[in-house]
Amino acid sequence: MGEKDVLYSPWRMDYILSEKDNKCIFCLKPNEQDDKRHLILFRSEYSFVIMNLYPYNNGHLMVVPNKHVSKLSNISKIELNDLFETVQLTEKMINKTYNPDGINIGMNLGKAAGAGIDQHLHVHLIPRWNGDVNFMTAINTTRVIPESFDKAYFRLKEQFDNEATKK
């Protein structure tokens, strides 16, 4: 394999070498009250919006209920309404920030359904553009994310903050 055949992602080493535990990141991160460091963009009464640390595309966000549950049937109607009102707001903020051609919105409930974090349900919102799946994803199963987390955080956070001031 030649030098040109290698893709580098040095930021992954911190994750690879980090101690793994069974603590839920969707419970820990919001409780630390350091939203910027944890990429939390918005908090509603019963849920929050967080950037995906391993995104499928620019602007890949997740809406997460505050309550630690793995099934939709385990949250109240009030919490469910808040969750999906926050999904609706997040869709609006992605559209304002990135102007995508479409958005995938979905949930994976359980490991068998593809959930990476199966103990705490969350809703993915992934902006999509016509032709955004290029040879890297289609052939190499590699993603190319051209925007830094810092830049994406500030662009998205500005939209959420502007929307919050309208209420």
N, C-alpha and C positions, 0 to 999 in steps of 0.2 A: 504494500500500500504506500503510495507516494504522499508527499507533503500536501499536495492539492486535494487528496482524498479524505482529509481529516477536517472535521468541523469541531471547533473549540467552543466550549461553554464553561469557562472556569468558575462561574458563580454557582454551578451545581455542586462543586466540591464541598462547600460549606454544608449543604444538605446531606450529601453522601456521608460525610464524616461526623455529622451531628448525632448526639445520642437520641435514640428513638424511644418514646414512651407511649403509653396508651392514653395520654391526656388529650382532650378534644381541643383542637386549635380554635374552633368556632365558639368555644366557651372561654378559653384563656385570653385570646387576643382582645376581645371587647372589654374584658374586665381589667385589663392593664391600663386603660384610658390613655393610650398613646396611638391615636388614630393614624397619624401620618406614617409612623414606623410600621404599623400593621396594615397599611393600605385601606383603612376603613374610610369610606367616602361620605356616608350618611347614616344616621340613626333615626328610626321611627320609634314609636312606643314599644312595639313588640318584635322588631326585626332591625337588621342593618344591612348595608351594601358594602361589599369588600371586593377589591381587585383580586383576580385569580393570579397567584404567584407563578403558575405554570400554564399560561394562557394558550388557547388554540388560535387566537387572533388578537389583534390590537383591540383594546376596550372590552375584553372578556371579563365580565363582572358576575358576582354571585350575590343573591339576596338570601339572607339566612335568618331564621327565627331566633330570637333570644333563647327560647326554651330548648333544652337539649332533648330532642326527640328524633326518631328515625322514620316515623310514618306520619303522613298528613292526618290520619285519623286520630293522632294523639295531641292535636292542638285544637284549641277552642275556635268557635266561629269568629270571635273577635280577632284572635291571633291570625287566623286564616285570611280574613279580610285585610288586615294590616299587611300581611306578607304579600298578597297579590296587588294591593294598592301600591306597595313599594316596588314590586316588579313593574307595574305600569309606569311609575315615576322613573324608574331606571331605564326603561325602554325610551322614554322621552329624552332623558339626559344623554343616552348613547346617540340618539338621532341628532340632537343639537350639537354634540361634540364631534362626531365622526361622519355623519351623513351617510350611513351605509345603505346598500341596495336592499338589505334584508337583515333580519335578526333571528338566530336560532334561540328559542327559549325552551328549557327542559330540565327535568329532574331524573336522577338515577337513584331509585330507592332499593338499597341492598347491593351487596358485592356482586351478585349474579347479574344485576342490571347495569353494572359498570361503575358503581359508586366508589370513588377513591377514598372518601370519608363517609362511611355508611352509617355511623352511629348518630350523625347530626344532619338532618335533611337540609338541603339548600337548592336554590333555583339558579341555573346557569343562564346568562344572557350573553350571546356571542354575536357580535356584529359580523356581517358577511357582505362581500362585494362581488359583483359578477367577475368571474375569472380569478378569485383569490386563492384557489387551490392550484398551486403551481407544481412543477416537477418535484420540488423538495418534499412536499407533503405526499403527493401521489406516488412517488417512486421510492424515496428514501425514508418515509415516515418521519421527516424532520420539519419543524416549524421555523419560519423566519418571521420574527417580530421586530419590525423596524423602529418602534418607538420605545424609549426608555420608560421604566416604571415611574421615575420622578416626573417626567414630562406628562405622561398619561395621567398620573395622580392629580397634578395641578390643573390640567385641562378639565378633567371630570369633576374635581372638587369645586372648581369655580362654578360649573353649571348647577351642581346640587345646592351650593350656597346661595346662588342667585335665585333659584326656585324657592328655597326656604324663606327668603326675605319677602317674597310676594304674598305669603300667607299671613 
